[in-house]
Amino acid sequence: MARPQMDLIALSRTVSDILESVRCEGDDALRRYEKQFDRVVLDALQVTPAEMEEGIAAVRRIRRRRKCR
């Protein structure tokens, strides 16, 4: 089964546009993109220390599982 091909040039352009918007517009751009891509409106953009620790633990679990394969 063939894997779908991605247009990496278009993807790179999209990512560059998003990064430029965030650089120039800051949190306003982040809020626009969270609504556009994630379809949510968050109360806060800042991550709490507990959320950070939870994320770090999740990444470590994933990395351990991948090493075992």
WOZI-V793014 format. One line per field, one symbol per residue. ss: DSSP state (h for helix, s for strand, l for the rest). phi: phi as a letter, one per 20 degrees, with the letter a starting at -180 (. if undefined). burial: # if it has 16 or more other ideal C-beta (glycine too) atoms within 10 Angstrom, else .. A space follows every 50 residues. Layout:
ss=???
phi=???
burial=???
This chain:
ss=lllllllhhhhhhhhhhhhhhhhhhlhhhhhhhhhhhhllllllllllhh hhhhhhhhhhhhhhhhhll
phi=.fefedeffffffffffffffffedmggfgffffffeelccefbefefgf ffffffffffffffffffe
burial=.................#..........#..................... ...................
